[in-house]
């Protein structure tokens, strides 16, 4: 009398799709790139804010939206529209530092979220709800970057500066891109929900 015994084997592990593997390989360097750009930008912003608030000499010359440092032996007189940071009242220094933060912090936040997005891609998460959330955050920070020059304009104008360079073309571009990404994030979130519902059915 023979007895047949059926031994169940686990299903074979699916191999990684070649396209997904390429996306993961390409995403790692981009994650490092945006991390590096974020660190450099954050350090430069910190140096600029400390210099504006604490430096009292005439080698640092500033105007709304700009800064220049003289390293030559003889400091040239400030060009029209510029002034040395040493003669600026404290309230104007605070206004300039605030304006710089308003314009640079959204850009740094975009770099940080791009780092997070490519970190997700590098880990193999391509069309998940977290991807949609990060893209939505990038869209929000792009809109913040678009309106930042206008807010900075009002800050420095209230402190007594004459600021005429607050309307910029890149602000309109950032606003348009931010609105497009808002829609893309909603579409991606909907796609992730559909994929999640489909995965529950065999």
Buried (B, 14 or more C-beta within 10 A) or exposed (E): EEEEEEEEEEEEEEEEEEEEEEBBEEBBEBBBBBBEBBEEBBEEBEEBBEBBEEBEEBBBBBBBBEBEEBEEEEBEEBEEEEBBBEEBEEEBBBBBBBBBBBBBBBBBBBBBBBBBBBBBBBEBBBEBBEBBBBBBBBBBBBBBBBBBBBBBBBBBBEBEBEBEEBEBEEBEEBBEBBBEBBEBBBEBBEBBEEEEEEEEEE
